């Protein structure tokens, strides 16, 4: 009987670990989705008013950018950039004038974030 209780306890603990890890992955996905929305709103504000607005929402900051990044030999001119608290200072998300999204990582090379992007289950840092 004690073996069954121990086995159930171990399975429960491992299940809890998996759920908590997958929760972190979903938070990364939510951060990218929220940041994309922030960039699109800022781009709309810029077209309508000539400046970008931080709407006072805690956790993110939007600004105009002049960064130029090279991805696989192609140069991209960033136009608007957002820093979100969900990124934990690991990088920023930028948008070009043709609404292409680019992740600018603090430690690795930049990469394009397309519409179907989902955070990897096991990021490269592991």
C-alpha positions, 0 to 999 in steps of 0.5 A, a space after each residue: 500500500 505504501 508503494 502505491 501512495 509513493 508512486 502516486 505522489 511521484 506521478 503527481 509531482 512530475 505532472 506538476 513539474 510538467 504543468 509549471 514548465 508548460 506554463 512558462 512556455 505559454 507566458 513566453 507566447 503571451 509576451 510575444 503576442 502582447 508585444 506584437 499588439 503593442 507595436 501595431 498600436 504604436 505604428 497606428 499612432 505614429 501614422 495618425 499623430 506622428 509619434 508613438 504612445 506608451 499607454 501607461 500599461 505596466 510592463 512595456 515600453 515602446 519607442 522609435 528605433 533606428 536599429 539595422 539588423 542583418 538576418 541571413 545576409 538581408 538587412 532590416 531597418 527597425 522602425 518601432 521597438 518594444 521592451 516588455 517585462 515578460 521578456 525578462 531583459 533577454 531582448 526586445 521585439 522590433 517592427 520594420 515599416 512593412 510590419 515584419 517583426 524581429 526578435 533582437 536577443 541580448 545574447 544571440 543573433 536576431 531572428 524573424 518572428 512570423 505570424 505563426 511563431 510559437 515559443 520553442 518547447 525547449 529553448 536553445 539556452 538549455 
